Amino acid sequence: MAEMQKTKKKRGMPTSFTILFGCLVAVAICTWIVSAFTPDVTGATLAQVLTAPFEGFKNAIDVCLFVIVLGGFLAIVNKTGALDAGIATLVRKLGNRDTLLIPVLMILFGICGSTYGMMEETIPFYILLASVTFAMGFDSMVGALVVLLGAGLGTLGSTVNPFSVAIASAALTDMGIAVNQGINIAVGFLLFVISEGMGIVFVMHYAKRVKASRAASAMTSEELARMDAAYAGEASDANGAADLANARLTGKQKLVLVLFALAFVVMIVSFIPWESFGINFFALGGTADNPGTAWSAVLTGLPLGQWYFTECGVWFFVISIAIGLVGGLSEKELVNTFVDGCSTMISTALVIAVARAISVLMTQTGLDVFVLEAAASALSGVSAIIFAPASYALYFVLSFLIPSSSGMATVSMPIMGPLADSLSFSPEIMIMIYVAAHGVVAMVTPTNGVIVSGLELAHTSYTSFLKLTLKFFVALTVVTAVVLTALMLVL
C-alpha cells in the first residue's frame, strides 16, 4: 500500500511545461500588483501573456532549430551502433577507475564555462553523458549533473567570460569607472576553484551511492523506467548496466566515432570568441566587412569563433549526412532516421521557447528594470558588510526572471556599478557578485530553458533534480556570498 501511494504521488509531479507556465502566470500577476503603485510598470495584458511563448519561440528560434537538428544527428549516430559499442568499450577499459571520469569531465566543462560562458552549448552533452554514466552503472542523473554543474559552476567562477565579465566591465568603463581586469580574473579563479571543488565532491558522492544501490537514485520509478528503455535495451543485466563484455567496434564504427567527436570539437571551438583573446587564426583571409572569405567560413559564411546556433545547426546537419554515408545507411534510411530523430526533440525545443517567454514578458512590462532600480535605491548609503550580501540577494532574485547573463549585465551594471563606486566599494567585486549570484541561479531556475530541456534529454525531471541538489545550492550560495562579502571588505 505504501509503495502504491508513493508511486501515485510521483505520477502527480508537475511537468516542465506546467512549471514554466506557472512561472509565466506568476510574473503576470506581479506586474498587475506593481503597476497599481507605479507608472513605471504596466500590467501584463491577457494578449501579452498568451503571445509571450510565441515571442519566446521567435527569440530562441536558432537554439530551438539547433536542438531539433541535433536530434536527427544523434539518431543517425545511434543507427550505426557506433555510440553504444564505443561507450561499452570505454567503460570496459576504465574498469574500477570509472568514477575518475567525473572530475575530469566536470573540470573540462568548468573551464569552458569560466572562459566563454558555456551553458546553452551543453545541450548535446546531456544525451551523451547520460548514456555513458548509465553504462557505467550509475543513473542518467549523474550524467546530467556532470554537464550542468560542471559548466554551471565554471560560469559561476567566470574569469574572462565575454558574455558576463567582459560586458559588465565594458559597461563600467564606458561610464568612466576604472576596472582592474586582473582582480576580476583572480576573484573568478578563486570562485571557480571553490565552487567546482564543491560540485565534484557532491556529484562523486551521489554517483557512488547510486552505483552501490539503485534505490539511492533521486530519479522516480517512472524516470528510471524511461532511462532503462532508452539505454538498456536487451543487452543489460538485472542492475540495468549495459553488457560491456560482448560489444566490439568495427572499422566503420570507429570512423563514425571519429566524426562524432569531431562534431563536438568543432562546435566548442566555434563558440569561443577567439578574436577577443587576440587570436585571429580562424579569421585569416576574411575582413570585418566580409568575414565569409576567411578559410574557416566556407561552410557557414562565418569563421570559427563567430558561430552561434544557426551555424552549428548547419554543421551538425552536414556531419549527420557524412556519418550516415560512412555508416553504410541507404538514402531512405538516412532521411527517415534523421526526420524521426528531429521529431523526438520537438518537446525539448518547445520547453526552451516557453522558458524564454518569461523574460519576454518581464521586458515588455518593465518589471525587470523597476525591481532593479528600487533595490539599488534601498541599498544607497549602507556599509559594505550589508551592501555585498544585499546586492548578492538582489541579483539572486533578478536572475530567476532574467536568465540571460549578457542581458543581466546590460540592464543592471549601469545601475549597480556606479552605486558601488559612489560608496567607495570595489567595482570589480560588484561585477563578481553579479557573476556569482547569476551563476548559482542559472543552474537552478526553470526559466533557464537549458536546465529543463537538458534534464528531459537525460530522462529525468526538474523536480527530481531540485530535490537532490537543493541543499547543495543553499550551501553554494552561502559560501560564495560570504567569500565575496569578505573580499569587498578588504578591497
C-alpha positions in Angstrom: 0.0 0.0 0.0 2.8 2.4 0.9 4.6 1.7 -2.4 1.3 2.3 -4.3 0.9 5.6 -2.6 4.5 6.6 -3.3 4.1 5.8 -7.0 0.9 7.7 -7.2 2.5 10.8 -5.6 5.3 10.6 -8.1 2.9 10.5 -11.1 1.4 13.7 -9.8 4.6 15.7 -10.2 4.2 18.7 -12.4 5.6 18.6 -15.9 8.2 21.0 -17.2 5.6 22.9 -19.2 3.3 23.2 -16.1 6.2 24.7 -14.1 7.1 27.2 -16.8 3.6 28.3 -17.5 3.1 28.7 -13.7 6.1 31.0 -13.6 4.7 33.0 -16.5 1.4 33.5 -14.8 3.2 34.4 -11.5 5.2 37.1 -13.4 2.0 38.4 -14.9 0.3 38.7 -11.5 3.4 40.5 -10.2 3.1 43.1 -12.9 -0.6 43.7 -12.1 0.2 44.3 -8.4 3.2 46.5 -9.0 1.5 48.6 -11.7 -1.1 49.6 -9.2 1.7 51.5 -7.3 3.9 52.9 -10.1 3.5 54.0 -13.7 7.0 52.5 -14.5 5.4 49.1 -14.8 2.4 48.2 -17.0 0.2 45.3 -16.0 0.5 42.4 -18.4 -2.5 42.0 -20.7 -4.0 38.7 -21.5 -2.7 39.1 -25.0 0.8 39.6 -23.8 0.7 36.5 -21.6 -0.7 34.3 -24.4 1.7 35.6 -27.0 4.8 35.5 -24.8 5.5 31.8 -25.6 5.3 32.6 -29.3 7.6 35.6 -28.9 9.9 33.4 -26.8 10.0 30.9 -29.6 10.9 33.7 -32.1 13.5 34.9 -29.7 15.0 31.4 -29.3 14.4 30.1 -32.8 18.1 29.5 -33.6 18.5 27.4 -30.4 15.3 25.5 -31.0 16.3 24.6 -34.6 19.7 23.6 -33.4 18.2 21.2 -30.8 15.9 19.7 -33.5 18.8 19.1 -35.9 20.8 17.6 -33.0 18.0 15.0 -32.6 18.5 13.9 -36.2 22.2 13.9 -35.8 22.1 11.6 -32.7 19.5 9.3 -34.3 21.8 8.7 -37.3 24.8 8.0 -34.9 22.7 5.6 -32.9 21.5 3.9 -36.1 25.1 2.9 -36.9 25.5 1.3 -33.5 28.9 3.1 -33.0 27.9 5.0 -29.9 26.7 2.0 -28.0 29.8 0.0 -28.9 32.1 2.9 -28.2 30.6 3.6 -24.7 30.8 -0.1 -23.9 34.4 -0.2 -24.9 35.3 2.9 -22.9 33.6 1.6 -19.8 35.2 -1.8 -20.1 38.7 -0.2 -20.4 38.1 2.1 -17.4 37.1 -0.7 -15.1 37.1 0.3 -11.5 38.5 3.8 -12.4 35.2 4.9 -13.9 34.5 7.5 -11.2 37.6 9.4 -12.2 35.8 10.4 -15.4 33.5 12.6 -13.3 36.1 15.1 -12.0 37.9 15.2 -15.3 34.8 16.0 -17.3 33.5 18.5 -14.8 36.8 20.4 -14.8 36.8 20.4 -18.6 33.2 21.7 -18.7 34.1 24.2 -16.0 37.0 25.6 -18.0 34.6 26.2 -20.9 32.1 27.8 -18.6 34.7 30.1 -17.0 36.3 31.2 -20.2 33.3 31.7 -22.5 30.2 31.0 -20.5 29.3 27.6 -21.9 25.7 26.9 -20.9 23.2 26.6 -23.8 26.0 24.9 -25.8 25.9 22.0 -23.3 22.6 20.6 -24.6 24.1 17.9 -26.8 26.2 16.6 -23.9 23.2 15.7 -21.7 22.3 12.8 -24.0 25.8 11.6 -24.4 26.8 11.7 -20.7 23.5 10.3 -19.6 24.2 7.2 -21.7 27.8 7.0 -20.6 27.0 7.1 -16.9 24.2 4.6 -17.3 26.6 2.2 -18.9 29.0 2.7 -16.0 26.3 1.5 -13.6 25.2 4.9 -12.3 21.9 6.6 -13.4 21.4 9.2 -16.1 21.1 11.9 -13.4 24.8 11.6 -12.8 25.4 12.4 -16.5 23.1 15.4 -16.2 24.9 16.6 -13.1 28.3 16.3 -14.7 27.2 18.6 -17.5 25.1 21.0 -15.6 27.2 21.5 -12.6 30.5 21.2 -14.5 29.7 24.0 -16.9 27.5 26.0 -14.5 30.0 26.1 -11.7 32.6 27.2 -14.2 30.3 30.0 -15.3 29.9 31.0 -11.7 33.6 31.3 -11.5 34.0 33.2 -14.8 37.4 34.7 -15.4 37.4 36.0 -19.0 33.8 35.2 -19.9 32.9 37.7 -22.7 29.2 37.3 -22.0 29.3 38.3 -18.4 32.6 39.7 -17.1 33.5 41.5 -20.3 30.1 43.1 -20.8 29.9 44.2 -17.2 33.4 45.6 -17.3 32.8 47.4 -20.6 29.6 49.0 -19.2 31.5 50.5 -16.2 34.5 51.5 -18.4 32.2 53.4 -20.7 30.8 55.3 -17.7 34.3 56.3 -16.7 34.8 53.8 -13.9 38.1 52.1 -14.0 38.0 48.3 -13.8 41.1 46.2 -12.9 40.7 43.0 -15.0 43.5 41.3 -13.0 41.2 41.5 -9.9 38.3 40.1 -11.9 40.4 37.1 -13.1 41.8 36.4 -9.7 38.4 36.5 -7.9 36.8 34.5 -10.7 39.5 31.8 -10.4 39.0 31.7 -6.6 35.3 31.2 -7.1 36.0 28.6 -9.8 38.2 26.5 -7.5 35.8 26.7 -4.6 32.6 26.0 -6.4 33.9 23.4 -8.8 35.6 21.6 -5.9 32.3 21.5 -4.0 30.5 20.3 -7.1 32.9 17.5 -7.8 32.6 16.2 -4.2 28.8 16.3 -4.4 28.5 14.5 -7.7 31.0 11.8 -6.9 29.3 11.1 -3.5 25.9 10.8 -5.3 27.4 8.6 -8.0 29.0 6.2 -5.5 25.7 5.9 -3.6 23.7 5.1 -6.8 26.2 2.6 -8.0 26.1 0.8 -4.7 22.3 0.7 -4.8 19.8 1.9 -7.4 17.4 2.6 -4.5 19.6 5.6 -3.7 18.8 7.2 -7.0 17.0 10.6 -6.9 15.0 9.6 -10.0 11.4 8.4 -9.7 10.5 4.9 -10.7 8.9 6.2 -13.9 12.1 8.1 -14.8 14.2 5.0 -14.1 11.9 3.0 -16.4 12.3 5.6 -19.1 16.1 5.5 -18.6 16.2 1.7 -18.9 14.1 1.8 -22.0 16.3 4.4 -23.6 19.7 2.9 -22.7 19.4 -0.7 -21.5 17.7 -2.4 -24.4 18.1 -6.2 -24.4 21.7 -6.1 -23.6 21.5 -5.3 -19.9 21.8 -7.2 -16.7 19.5 -7.1 -13.7 21.0 -3.9 -12.4 20.4 -2.0 -15.6 24.1 -1.9 -16.6 24.9 -2.3 -20.3 26.5 -5.6 -21.5 30.1 -4.5 -21.8 31.7 -7.8 -22.5 30.5 -8.5 -26.0 30.5 -5.1 -27.6 33.2 -4.6 -30.3 33.9 -1.7 -32.6 34.0 -2.3 -36.4 36.2 -0.3 -38.7 33.2 1.7 -39.9 32.0 2.4 -36.3 35.5 3.7 -35.4 35.3 6.2 -38.2 31.8 7.2 -37.2 33.1 7.9 -33.7 35.9 10.0 -35.1 33.4 12.1 -37.0 31.1 12.2 -33.9 34.0 13.5 -31.8 35.0 16.0 -34.5 31.4 17.4 -34.5 31.7 18.4 -30.8 35.2 19.6 -31.0 34.4 21.9 -33.9 31.2 23.1 -32.0 33.3 24.0 -28.9 36.0 25.7 -30.9 33.4 27.6 -32.9 31.7 29.2 -29.9 34.9 30.5 -28.3 35.3 34.2 -29.2 39.0 33.9 -30.3 39.4 37.4 -31.6 38.5 38.9 -28.1 41.6 37.0 -26.9 43.8 38.4 -29.7 43.7 35.1 -31.7 42.9 35.7 -35.3 43.9 32.3 -36.8 40.3 31.2 -37.7 39.5 34.6 -39.3 42.6 34.6 -41.7 41.6 35.6 -45.2 38.5 37.5 -44.0 37.7 41.1 -43.2 35.3 42.8 -40.9 33.1 43.7 -43.9 33.4 40.3 -45.5 34.1 37.6 -42.9 32.8 34.9 -45.3 36.2 34.9 -47.2 38.0 33.5 -44.1 39.3 30.0 -44.5 37.1 28.6 -41.8 34.0 30.3 -43.1 33.5 28.1 -46.1 30.7 26.1 -44.6 28.6 28.7 -42.9 29.8 32.1 -44.1 31.3 32.9 -40.6 34.7 31.9 -39.3 35.1 29.7 -36.2 34.8 31.8 -33.1 31.9 33.8 -34.6 29.5 30.9 -34.9 26.2 30.7 -33.0 23.4 28.1 -33.1 22.4 28.7 -36.7 25.9 28.0 -37.9 26.2 25.0 -35.5 22.9 23.7 -36.8 24.3 23.7 -40.4 27.5 22.0 -39.2 25.6 19.2 -37.4 23.3 18.7 -40.4 26.3 18.3 -42.7 28.2 15.9 -40.3 25.0 13.9 -40.0 25.0 13.2 -43.7 28.7 12.3 -43.6 28.1 9.9 -40.7 25.2 8.3 -42.4 27.2 7.6 -45.5 30.2 6.3 -43.6 27.9 4.1 -41.5 26.5 2.5 -44.7 23.0 3.9 -44.4 20.9 4.0 -47.6 19.4 7.2 -48.8 16.0 6.2 -47.5 17.4 5.1 -44.1 19.4 8.3 -43.7 16.4 10.6 -44.4 13.9 8.6 -42.3 16.2 8.3 -39.4 17.1 11.9 -39.4 13.5 13.0 -39.6 12.5 10.6 -36.8 15.3 11.9 -34.7 14.2 15.5 -35.2 10.7 14.7 -34.1 11.9 13.4 -30.7 13.3 16.9 -30.0 10.1 18.9 -30.6 9.1 18.9 -26.9 12.6 20.0 -25.9 12.5 22.9 -28.3 9.1 24.0 -27.0 10.4 23.9 -23.4 13.2 26.4 -24.4 10.6 28.6 -26.1 8.3 28.7 -23.1 11.2 29.5 -20.8 12.2 32.5 -22.9 8.6 33.7 -22.7 9.1 34.7 -19.0 11.9 37.1 -19.7 10.0 38.5 -22.8 7.0 39.4 -20.5 9.4 41.0 -17.9 10.9 43.2 -20.6 7.5 44.1 -22.2 6.1 45.3 -18.9 9.2 47.0 -17.5 9.1 44.9 -14.3 12.8 43.9 -14.6 14.1 47.5 -14.6 11.7 48.6 -11.9 12.8 45.9 -9.4 16.4 46.7 -10.1 16.2 50.5 -9.6 14.0 50.1 -6.5 16.5 47.8 -4.9 19.5 50.0 -5.8 17.8 53.0 -4.2 17.3 51.0 -1.0 21.0 50.0 -0.9 22.3 53.5 -1.2 24.4 54.6 1.9 24.7 51.2 3.6 28.0 49.7 4.8 30.0 47.0 2.8 29.0 44.2 5.2 25.4 44.9 4.3 25.8 46.1 0.7 27.6 43.0 -0.6 25.2 40.3 0.7 22.2 42.5 -0.1 23.5 43.0 -3.7 24.0 39.3 -4.0 20.4 38.7 -2.8 19.2 41.3 -5.4 21.0 39.6 -8.2 19.8 36.2 -6.9 16.2 37.3 -7.2 16.5 39.1 -10.5 18.3 36.1 -12.1 15.2 34.0 -11.8 13.5 36.5 -14.0 16.4 37.4 -16.4 18.3 34.1 -17.1 20.5 35.7 -19.8 23.9 36.7 -18.3 24.5 39.3 -21.0 21.0 40.7 -20.6 21.5 40.9 -16.9 24.9 42.7 -17.2 23.5 45.1 -19.8 20.4 46.0 -17.7 21.9 46.0 -14.2 25.6 47.1 -14.3 25.0 50.7 -15.3 22.9 51.0 -12.1 24.7 48.8 -9.6 28.3 49.6 -10.7 28.1 53.4 -10.2 26.3 52.8 -6.9 29.1 50.7 -5.6 31.7 53.2 -6.9 29.9 56.1 -5.2 30.1 54.2 -1.9 33.8 53.6 -2.4 33.3 49.9 -2.8 35.3 47.8 -5.3 33.6 47.8 -8.8 35.4 44.5 -9.5 33.8 42.8 -6.6 30.4 44.3 -7.7 30.9 42.6 -11.1 31.8 39.3 -9.5 28.8 39.5 -7.1 26.6 39.7 -10.2 28.5 36.9 -11.9 28.3 34.5 -8.9 24.7 35.1 -7.9 23.6 34.8 -11.5 25.7 31.7 -11.9 24.0 30.0 -9.0 20.5 30.8 -10.2 21.4 29.8 -13.8 21.9 26.3 -12.6 18.6 26.0 -10.7 15.9 28.3 -12.3 13.3 26.7 -14.5 13.3 29.9 -16.6 16.7 28.8 -17.9 15.4 26.5 -20.7 18.8 24.7 -20.9 18.2 23.1 -17.5 14.7 21.8 -18.0 15.4 20.7 -21.6 18.7 19.1 -20.6 17.1 17.1 -17.8 14.4 16.0 -20.2 17.1 14.7 -22.6 18.7 12.8 -19.7 15.3 11.2 -19.0 14.9 12.8 -15.6 12.9 15.7 -14.3 13.4 19.2 -12.9 11.6 18.2 -9.7 13.9 15.2 -9.1 16.9 17.3 -9.8 15.8 20.1 -7.4 15.1 17.6 -4.7 18.6 16.1 -5.0 20.5 19.4 -5.3 18.6 21.9 -3.2 20.9 21.6 -0.1 24.0 21.8 -2.3 22.8 25.0 -3.9 21.9 26.5 -0.5 25.5 25.7 0.7 27.0 27.1 -2.5 25.0 30.3 -2.2 26.1 30.9 1.4 29.8 30.1 0.7 30.1 32.3 -2.4 28.2 35.2 -0.7 30.5 35.0 2.3 33.6 34.9 0.2 32.5 38.0 -1.9 31.4 39.9 1.2 34.8 39.3 2.8 36.6 40.4 -0.4 34.5 43.6 -0.6 35.5 44.4 3.0 39.3 44.2 2.2 39.5 45.5 -1.3 
